[in-house]
């Protein structure tokens, strides 16, 4: 087992040239929301869950994206409800959220 049970990366990439980017979909605010939610549930820390900011994950054209390791499951999301579902289903219960997979 690695240092964390789950390591979650939210793409916060911003492209100034007008191409699709995760930053245009409120990614920074929703990453902060996910990090706060994980902390409030007591899931953060060594051996548990880490929610990180990431630069470009090269999937911006598929909507805002987040990837959960070690499983390597890629998700998209729209709002807090989607983030809550990823946290509660994948991070708490170990169940992949099929409807949000990319």
Beta strands, then each sheet from edge to edge (+ up, - down):
strand 1: 6-11
strand 2: 49-54
strand 3: 65-69
strand 4: 73-76
sheet 1: 2+ 1+ 3- 4+
end
